[in-house]
């Protein structure tokens, strides 16, 4: 990367329409650098038991896996990612859906692909300590390549689509 140009961009997407600025920025950088663009959506399944646990709980959670919910989440993400990939002209093998904790999964995927720039949207919070949303903070902790955090609207949340089944 001695020329300052990026050759492989990884765009982490959450399918929120407010995140379009991050998508547009990645598409523009792909054109500018003539780079390969990979798309990644990380599905983070929050089980009903985990949602209702006290914040201080640090033990293992004994909860049944909801395989049907996970499979539906992946199918839905795949459809949305394919639509985005078609719109951006991203090849099928560069459209990735992964399941896991968002930050570490983005980091692992970037390293696996040899990406030299990760593009993510960040809604962030206000004030000095809230410069980045929690997803951006998580990615920045361990990433081994450059990260572009694109500031998006002041919507609540951190840019992560979480599916949380409700009890009862």
N, C-alpha and C positions, 0 to 999 in steps of 0.2 A: 504494500500500500504506500510505497514511497512517493507516488505521484499525487497523493491526496484524494484519489478517486476511489469510490467504493465499487466492488464488483458483484457483491451478492447482498441484497437487502432482504430482511425478514420483517414483514408487517404483521403485527399481532392485532387481530380484529375482534370486536365484541358484538358487531351487528347493530349497535345503537346508531340511529341516524345522526345523532350529535357528534359521532366520531368521524364523520366524513372528512373533516380537515386533515386528519392523520392519513386517511386513504389517499387523498389528493396530494399530500406532501410526498408520500412514498412513490406514487405514480410519477410525479414530477422529477424526483431524484433518480428514478429508474431511467427516465428519458435523458436527463442531464448527464449521467455517468455511463449510459449504455449498459446498465447492470441487470443481472438476473433478479427477479422478484419472486419471493416465496410468501405465501399467505399462511397464517397460523391462527386457528381458533382453539383456545383451551377451554374445555368444558369442565367446570368445577362443580361437582355434585356435593351438595350440602345435605346430609341425611337429616331426617326429622329429629333424631336424638341429639345430634350435634348442635342443632339450632336452639334447642332448649337447655343446653348445658350451662351452668354458671360460668362466667367469664374466667374465674380463677381455676377451674378444673384442668388438671394437666395429666390425668390418667388415661388409660386406653378406653375407648368407647366400644362397648360390645353392642353393635347394631347390625342387623341383617343387611346385606348388600341388596340394593334394588336394581337388579340387572335389567329389567324391562324399562325402567325409567332411564337408566344410563344409555341403553341402546336407542331409545327414542330421542334423547338429547343429542346423541351422535348423528342420527339420521337427519334431524332438523338442522344441525350445524352444517352437515355435509351439503344439504340443499342450498343453504344460504351462502356457503363458501363457494360452491360451484357457480352460483349466479354472479357473485362478485368476481370470481376468476374469469368468467366469460366476459364480463363488462370490461375488465382490465387487460384481457388477453394473456392471462397467466396459465401456463400449461398445467394439465391435470396432476402430474407428479409433484408440482410445487404448491398444491392446495392441501394443507395438513390440518387434521382435526386430532387433538390429543386430549386425554382426560387426566386431570391431576391438579395439584396446586399451581396456580397461574404463574407466579414469578419464577419458581424453579423450573417449571416446564418450558417456559419461554427461553430461559438460560440454556437448558439442556438441548433444546431444539436448535438454537442458534449455533451452539458448539458442534452438534451433530452435522449440521448443514455446511459449516464453515462460513456462516454469514459474517460479514464485517461491519454491518450496521443493522441494528434493530430499531424499528420505528413503532412507537406506541403512542396512544392518546393519553393525556393526563388531565383530569378535571381538577385535581388538587383541592386543597382547602385554602382558606385565607390565612394570612400571617406567615411569619418566617418559618415556623415548624411545619407548615402545610404546603410547602412549595410543590410537592408532587403527591399524587394520589397513592393509595397503598399498593396498587399493582406496580406503578413506576418505582416506588421505593424498593419493593421486593426484587424487581429485575435489576436495579442498580447495585444491589448488595453483592452479587456474585458474577455478574456478566463479564465475559472476557473480551468483548468487542465494544465498539462505540454504540451509544444509544441516543436516539433522537426522541425526546418527549415533546409531542406536539400539544400545545395548550388548546383545549377545546372548551366549549361553553361552561358556564357556572352551574351545570346541572348537578344535582346531588348524586352521590355514588362515586365509585372509583373506576368506572369504565369496564367492570367485569360483569358479564352476564352470569348470574348464579341461578340455578334452578333449585328451588327448595320446596319439596313436597310438604304439604300441611298434614298434621295429625288430625284425625277425626273429622 
